[in-house]
Amino acid sequence: MTTSSNSQTTQTSVSAVVSMVFGIMSPIVLVTLVPAVITSLLAILFGHFAQLKISQSGGRLLGRGQAIAGLVTGYLFLPISLYLAPGFFRYPETIERSPAKQLLMNAERSIKNSTRSTVRGNSSKAKQLAQEVSSSLSQLGALAFVKSDDSGTETMGFEKFNVYCHLAPDSVCFLVNIPNYHKYETEAKELLSTLAWRSGRGVIVAEKLEGRMEMGVGLKGRFLYGDVMVGPASNEKPSESNLTRRRLERFFE
């Protein structure tokens, strides 16, 4: 809005209007269960900026009332939204994190990106099984993969496997962390899945634990799972594969 008086043009400060708009948005956004931290901060920022510009304009800028409205609503809802923000952002996590999911997350962390070969388990027997699976995978990998060093010379061998075993009376789960998993081609990853299942099954059968035991095997890189397999431990192949991480949670219940 502009007016002319004594050859002096006046107009309403855009920043003042923006401040008022963000101030009005703050309670609306807050009511929809989205923290109004951003809108409140913007209302305050633009409000102070408008006040400064209006003071320096020598009467050419109007809108002090709008700026004050934005500042009042901004400062009013900022502490409220800050108080609610932590609860809002943590609420979905709290709902989803069941005891089984927490145990799975702890297991993943225990073998994640270790600088040396690591085996873990929820019992001494489970840790023994994890060690046997890690050794078996390394042996099978050494036979199945050919690696080239920097000079182009092909050598037999494979990287370390970090393995966690969760052993229950009627189920067993092996989490296999492979730090460089993302570097392998699709065919190599498929072979890894076959070797991992075969290693887990071989260890369970050798220990005479298969019976009606259900087995889960998850192959994980630095951040994501590449393959999740489940099925009877006595089966040579998994009943299901390429599953989501969530399918492993049942083994930790």
Secondary structure, 3 states (H helix, E strand, C coil): CEEEECCEEEEECHHHHHHHHHHHHHHHHHHCCCCCHHHHHHHHHHHHHHHHHHHHCCCCEECHHHHHHHHHHHHHHHHHHHHHHHHHHHHHHHHHCCHHHHHHHHHHHHHCCCCCCCEEECCHHHHHHHHHHHHHHHHHHHHHCEEECCCCCEEECCCCCEEEEEEECCEEEEEEECCCHHHCCHHHHHHHHHHHHHHHHHHHHHCCCCCCCEEEEEEECCCCEEEEEEEECCCCCCCECCCCHHHHHHHHC
